[in-house]
Amino acid sequence: MSFRIERGLFKLDFIDHHAVLGVPVDAGVNDIRKRYLKIARSLHPDSCKAEKAAEKQYASQLLSKLVNPAYEQLSAERSRAEYVVMLGRMGKRLAGESANIQPQSEIAQKLAAAGGDLDHSYKTALQNLAQKQYESLGQVKEAIAQISELNMVYLRRKESKGEGVKAGMQPAKAAVNPTPTTNTATTSTPGNAGAASGKATGTATGTTMVDPFCRRAEELISKNQFAKAEIELREALKMEPNNSRCHSLLGMVYLKQNPPKVTMAKVHVTQALKLNPQDPMAQEVKQTLEKLTQKTAGSKTTTPPKPSAGKPAPGKPEDKSGGFFGMFGKKK
């Protein structure tokens, strides 16, 4: 199934991720995130409005081969910074080759000749296209091509005015956090990292809406940024409440916090194993939890002297929790 596009920036061997998502080239991370979630819901097999199996499969392919890679490129701070640099170079190239690069679509031709506020004209035209970009699966590639032509004209005119890529287009600190990605000069398909972890995928193609969130969470966990990883995983579970990979990762996040949130870790690990008993990450976290509780219980073998009159010492109420075991429920 080919998704090759040969207009706009694509014609110049540049993958226009902004056009794929239907966002302006100076869009902020939060706007990119919101747009991605909207598109992902419309294309995901569980929420896609297409009635025919072939159409659902095509929607799933669009999600995995175009939309997910675009979002990962633009949401990760490092890769987005590299991409902005490439956009700046592309603007210079377009300004130098303007006579040889002409848009085909009427809307891009109008932008090329528009006077007045260029930014307003560009964003208005792009918004009109983006509103219907993914409504008809058969017109998605054409809509992406037209938006890419708008981007091409906009970059060329900005560079011709000596403005180029504005500082406002640089990646800013936001809720979305870095993920190690490569600079994609060609369209790529997200890997099935979750499949190796025993995750229950939500589609026949092995990719789900939450894959980008899980990959960012894994990166954040590796950097001990557990609070941010928790945010990513909770967002993911809003979209796919029964995703075992999300639950097992969230269990790990709670386990690794200082102090560890044992009860919450157990809740999500239990749910992960219920959804996928073979989930290796959930099994590992469960074993760690068991060792942790055993160690904690073993460290409390020394019993303090009983206070007189059978009453607890002042400020030391009798402990009936049983340590971490109490958090799991008393043994019978």
C-alpha positions as a printed NumPy array, in Angstrom:
array([[  0.   ,   0.   ,   0.   ],
       [  1.721,   3.169,  -1.211],
       [  1.514,   6.498,   0.588],
       [  3.936,   8.292,  -1.699],
       [  3.19 ,  11.992,  -2.203],
       [  4.96 ,  13.974,  -4.913],
       [  3.819,  17.539,  -4.362],
       [  4.806,  20.374,  -2.104],
       [  7.815,  19.696,   0.109],
       [  7.5  ,  15.963,  -0.594],
       [  8.52 ,  16.682,  -4.179],
       [ 11.835,  17.944,  -2.826],
       [ 12.544,  14.673,  -0.983],
       [ 11.45 ,  16.203,   2.313],
       [  8.889,  14.425,   4.493],
       [  6.448,  17.155,   5.496],
       [  5.294,  15.986,   8.922],
       [  3.418,  19.225,   9.525],
       [  1.327,  18.558,   6.422],
       [  0.575,  15.01 ,   7.571],
       [ -0.818,  16.337,  10.86 ],
       [ -2.404,  19.389,   9.291],
       [ -0.696,  21.905,  11.589],
       [  1.209,  25.12 ,  10.725],
       [  4.99 ,  24.907,  10.528],
       [  5.216,  27.091,  13.652],
       [  2.745,  25.022,  15.675],
       [  3.544,  24.514,  19.347],
       [  3.929,  21.115,  20.984],
       [  0.566,  21.255,  22.734],
       [ -1.268,  22.069,  19.503],
       [  0.545,  19.237,  17.76 ],
       [ -0.438,  16.868,  20.543],
       [ -4.123,  17.835,  20.409],
       [ -4.207,  17.494,  16.654],
       [ -2.547,  14.085,  16.777],
       [ -5.037,  12.755,  19.321],
       [ -7.948,  13.908,  17.169],
       [ -6.552,  12.243,  14.05 ],
       [ -5.566,   9.07 ,  15.895],
       [ -9.081,   8.611,  17.232],
       [-10.571,   8.99 ,  13.771],
       [ -8.2  ,   6.421,  12.241],
       [ -7.933,   3.839,  15.027],
       [ -9.874,   0.632,  14.205],
       [-11.823,   0.827,  17.477],
       [-13.175,   4.304,  16.734],
       [-12.905,   4.619,  12.934],
       [-16.288,   5.355,  11.325],
       [-15.445,   3.39 ,   8.171],
       [-17.807,   0.456,   7.652],
       [-15.824,  -1.714,   5.232],
       [-12.925,  -3.848,   6.458],
       [-10.696,  -2.584,   3.634],
       [-11.32 ,   1.023,   4.674],
       [-10.537,   0.25 ,   8.319],
       [ -7.305,  -1.411,   7.238],
       [ -6.379,   1.615,   5.124],
       [ -7.108,   3.935,   8.073],
       [ -4.887,   1.802,  10.299],
       [ -2.081,   1.978,   7.739],
       [ -2.401,   5.771,   7.561],
       [ -2.072,   5.903,  11.318],
       [  0.967,   3.645,  11.538],
       [  2.877,   4.748,   8.428],
       [  2.162,   8.482,   8.272],
       [  0.533,   9.914,  11.376],
       [  2.491,   8.163,  14.145],
       [  5.937,   8.876,  12.61 ],
       [  4.945,  12.517,  12.068],
       [  3.877,  12.925,  15.677],
       [  6.985,  11.252,  17.062],
       [  9.193,  13.534,  14.957],
       [  7.429,  16.729,  16.031],
       [  6.714,  15.901,  19.67 ],
       [ 10.23 ,  14.883,  20.687],
       [ 12.285,  17.945,  21.582],
       [ 15.591,  16.818,  20.078],
       [ 14.232,  15.513,  16.779],
       [ 11.944,  18.521,  16.455],
       [ 14.91 ,  20.865,  16.873],
       [ 16.715,  19.067,  14.061],
       [ 13.596,  19.226,  11.933],
       [ 13.257,  22.994,  12.431],
       [ 16.831,  23.416,  11.207],
       [ 15.963,  21.401,   8.115],
       [ 12.904,  23.605,   7.529],
       [ 15.144,  26.661,   7.637],
       [ 17.439,  25.154,   5.022],
       [ 14.442,  24.202,   2.922],
       [ 13.204,  27.809,   3.026],
       [ 16.551,  29.029,   1.664],
       [ 16.463,  26.426,  -1.072],
       [ 12.923,  27.385,  -2.046],
       [ 13.825,  31.069,  -2.214],
       [ 16.664,  30.261,  -4.591],
       [ 14.615,  27.971,  -6.822],
       [ 11.283,  29.795,  -6.735],
       [ 10.973,  29.992, -10.535],
       [ 11.262,  26.214, -10.873],
       [  8.946,  25.224,  -8.014],
       [  5.315,  26.147,  -8.535],
       [  2.29 ,  24.823,  -6.598],
       [ -0.499,  22.965,  -8.39 ],
       [ -3.404,  23.61 ,  -6.023],
       [ -5.491,  26.743,  -6.344],
       [ -5.346,  27.462,  -2.627],
       [ -1.526,  27.458,  -2.651],
       [ -1.444,  29.623,  -5.789],
       [ -3.642,  32.17 ,  -4.023],
       [ -1.284,  32.202,  -1.06 ],
       [  1.655,  32.764,  -3.408],
       [ -0.045,  35.898,  -4.767],
       [ -1.681,  37.068,  -1.539],
       [ -0.856,  40.475,  -0.141],
       [ -1.366,  41.809,   3.356],
       [ -0.772,  39.596,   6.375],
       [  0.982,  36.471,   5.053],
       [  0.797,  34.611,   8.351],
       [ -2.96 ,  35.135,   8.657],
       [ -3.603,  34.099,   5.056],
       [ -1.46 ,  30.99 ,   5.457],
       [ -3.015,  29.779,   8.687],
       [ -6.567,  30.467,   7.53 ],
       [ -6.049,  28.485,   4.321],
       [ -4.368,  25.64 ,   6.207],
       [ -7.124,  25.482,   8.81 ],
       [ -9.764,  25.186,   6.095],
       [ -7.94 ,  22.189,   4.622],
       [ -7.184,  20.573,   7.965],
       [-10.831,  20.584,   9.057],
       [-11.713,  17.999,   6.414],
       [ -8.298,  16.39 ,   5.991],
       [ -9.206,  12.996,   7.462],
       [-12.978,  12.987,   6.939],
       [-12.722,  11.099,   3.648],
       [-10.019,   8.428,   3.558],
       [ -9.851,   8.633,  -0.222],
       [ -8.946,  12.329,  -0.074],
       [ -6.322,  12.191,   2.689],
       [ -3.294,  12.112,   0.367],
       [ -4.668,  14.999,  -1.704],
       [ -5.28 ,  17.06 ,   1.433],
       [ -1.744,  16.364,   2.683],
       [ -0.363,  17.371,  -0.727],
       [ -2.289,  20.65 ,  -0.715],
       [ -1.187,  21.499,   2.824],
       [  2.416,  20.722,   1.907],
       [  2.125,  23.104,  -1.031],
       [  0.883,  25.774,   1.37 ],
       [  3.9  ,  25.086,   3.595],
       [  6.194,  25.292,   0.585],
       [  4.803,  28.679,  -0.497],
       [  4.854,  30.014,   3.055],
       [  8.463,  29.014,   3.717],
       [  9.568,  30.449,   0.396],
       [  7.849,  33.8  ,   0.939],
       [  9.099,  34.107,   4.524],
       [ 12.66 ,  33.465,   3.406],
       [ 12.289,  35.933,   0.539],
       [ 11.28 ,  38.579,   3.075],
       [ 14.432,  37.805,   5.035],
       [ 12.548,  36.335,   7.97 ],
       [ 13.15 ,  32.633,   7.469],
       [ 12.372,  30.272,  10.326],
       [ 11.357,  32.343,  13.323],
       [ 12.643,  31.692,  16.806],
       [  9.05 ,  30.975,  17.787],
       [  9.259,  27.823,  15.707],
       [ 12.   ,  26.446,  17.894],
       [ 10.962,  23.64 ,  20.235],
       [  9.824,  24.863,  23.635],
       [  9.586,  23.061,  26.926],
       [  6.141,  21.515,  27.17 ],
       [  4.219,  18.553,  28.522],
       [  5.568,  16.34 ,  25.766],
       [  9.096,  15.145,  26.502],
       [ 12.063,  13.892,  24.503],
       [ 12.096,  10.538,  22.784],
       [ 15.193,   9.283,  20.949],
       [ 14.264,   9.261,  17.294],
       [ 16.206,   9.432,  14.105],
       [ 15.986,  12.227,  11.593],
       [ 13.491,  10.79 ,   9.134],
       [ 14.14 ,  11.845,   5.592],
       [ 11.786,   9.123,   4.453],
       [  8.536,   7.84 ,   5.86 ],
       [  8.966,   5.077,   8.395],
       [  6.722,   2.751,  10.327],
       [  6.844,   2.741,  14.127],
       [  8.377,  -0.425,  15.466],
       [  6.418,  -2.977,  17.426],
       [  8.394,  -2.456,  20.581],
       [  5.334,  -3.364,  22.581],
       [  5.016,  -6.751,  20.905],
       [  8.391,  -7.771,  22.295],
       [  7.176,  -6.713,  25.717],
       [  4.129,  -8.929,  25.444],
       [  1.669,  -6.1  ,  25.038],
       [ -1.799,  -6.798,  23.797],
       [ -2.053,  -4.782,  20.625],
       [ -5.323,  -3.171,  19.665],
       [ -5.015,  -3.661,  15.918],
       [ -4.291,  -6.335,  13.408],
       [ -1.218,  -4.423,  12.259],
       [  0.362,  -4.499,  15.746],
       [  0.308,  -0.753,  16.352],
       [ -1.946,   1.253,  18.634],
       [ -2.725,   4.882,  19.394],
       [ -0.795,   4.734,  22.647],
       [  2.531,   3.492,  21.261],
       [  4.096,   6.98 ,  21.134],
       [  3.031,   7.63 ,  24.737],
       [  4.525,   4.332,  25.904],
       [  7.812,   4.99 ,  24.123],
       [  8.092,   8.435,  25.702],
       [  7.262,   6.95 ,  29.097],
       [ 10.001,   4.343,  28.701],
       [ 12.508,   7.065,  27.874],
       [ 11.411,   9.119,  30.874],
       [ 11.658,   6.081,  33.157],
       [ 15.229,   5.517,  31.977],
       [ 15.974,   9.098,  33.074],
       [ 14.218,   8.63 ,  36.438],
       [ 11.597,  11.218,  35.472],
       [  8.77 ,   9.183,  36.946],
       [  6.222,  11.967,  37.453],
       [  6.36 ,  12.891,  33.771],
       [  6.213,   9.237,  32.757],
       [  3.092,   8.832,  34.888],
       [  1.422,  11.718,  33.023],
       [  2.164,  10.12 ,  29.645],
       [  0.813,   6.728,  30.721],
       [ -2.342,   8.147,  32.259],
       [ -3.043,   9.981,  28.994],
       [ -2.531,   6.707,  27.153],
       [ -4.93 ,   4.824,  29.41 ],
       [ -7.634,   7.385,  28.708],
       [ -7.506,   6.225,  25.086],
       [ -6.923,   2.513,  25.692],
       [ -7.943,   1.536,  29.245],
       [ -7.245,  -2.141,  28.544],
       [ -3.714,  -1.82 ,  27.208],
       [ -1.531,  -4.195,  29.227],
       [  1.686,  -2.442,  28.236],
       [  0.436,   0.846,  29.718],
       [ -0.589,  -0.839,  32.951],
       [  2.716,  -2.694,  33.338],
       [  4.718,   0.488,  32.671],
       [  2.615,   2.432,  35.15 ],
       [  3.193,  -0.315,  37.699],
       [  6.937,   0.072,  37.157],
       [  6.664,   3.857,  37.531],
       [  4.95 ,   3.538,  40.895],
       [  7.447,   0.905,  42.022],
       [ 10.476,   3.042,  41.153],
       [  9.247,   6.205,  42.864],
       [ 10.84 ,   7.163,  46.182],
       [  9.2  ,   6.034,  48.29 ],
       [  7.589,   3.381,  46.092],
       [  3.806,   3.502,  45.779],
       [  3.372,  -0.194,  46.347],
       [ -0.409,  -0.304,  46.397],
       [ -0.773,   1.56 ,  43.111],
       [  1.981,  -0.545,  41.548],
       [  0.173,  -3.712,  42.531],
       [ -3.152,  -2.457,  41.134],
       [ -1.712,  -1.806,  37.671],
       [  0.483,  -4.908,  37.555],
       [ -2.515,  -7.033,  38.499],
       [ -4.536,  -5.422,  35.713],
       [ -1.695,  -5.905,  33.217],
       [ -1.438,  -9.614,  34.027],
       [ -5.199,  -9.959,  33.837],
       [ -5.126,  -8.531,  30.312],
       [ -1.977, -10.388,  29.291],
       [ -0.725, -13.115,  31.658],
       [  2.468, -13.432,  29.585],
       [  3.463,  -9.765,  29.922],
       [  7.161, -10.078,  30.938],
       [  7.387,  -6.54 ,  32.295],
       [  4.381,  -7.052,  34.545],
       [  5.805, -10.374,  35.73 ],
       [  9.12 ,  -8.713,  36.545],
       [  7.451,  -5.898,  38.472],
       [  5.317,  -8.415,  40.359],
       [  8.426, -10.376,  41.408],
       [ 10.127,  -7.171,  42.535],
       [  7.078,  -6.211,  44.561],
       [  7.064,  -9.611,  46.261],
       [ 10.767,  -9.322,  47.149],
       [ 10.249,  -5.788,  48.408],
       [  7.427,  -6.774,  50.72 ],
       [  9.349,  -9.812,  52.015],
       [ 12.397,  -7.658,  52.726],
       [ 10.292,  -5.056,  54.472],
       [  8.564,  -7.658,  56.604],
       [ 11.918,  -9.271,  57.502],
       [ 13.34 ,  -5.944,  58.666],
       [ 10.602,  -5.663,  61.303],
       [ 11.409,  -8.805,  63.283],
       [ 12.616,  -6.839,  66.321],
       [  9.669,  -5.985,  68.541],
       [  9.972,  -2.908,  70.764],
       [  9.373,  -3.319,  74.557],
       [  5.745,  -3.352,  75.512],
       [  4.655,  -0.171,  77.312],
       [  3.305,  -0.425,  80.803],
       [ -0.361,  -1.086,  81.454],
       [ -0.642,  -2.665,  78.016],
       [ -0.861,   0.713,  76.324],
       [  1.165,   1.919,  73.351],
       [  3.978,   4.347,  74.012],
       [  3.144,   8.033,  73.645],
       [  3.236,   9.092,  69.993],
       [  3.639,   5.46 ,  68.913],
       [  0.213,   4.061,  68.09 ],
       [  0.01 ,   0.319,  67.682],
       [  0.933,  -0.672,  64.092],
       [ -1.714,  -2.952,  62.623],
       [ -0.757,  -2.46 ,  59.007],
       [  1.66 ,  -5.37 ,  58.739],
       [  4.109,  -3.219,  56.768],
       [  3.724,  -3.416,  52.984],
       [  1.678,  -6.596,  53.377],
       [ -0.978,  -4.457,  55.004],
       [ -1.222,  -2.475,  51.818],
       [ -1.901,  -5.636,  49.9  ],
       [ -4.408,  -6.935,  52.461],
       [ -3.85 ,  -9.128,  55.484],
       [ -2.838, -12.737,  55.044],
       [ -5.425, -15.255,  56.071]])
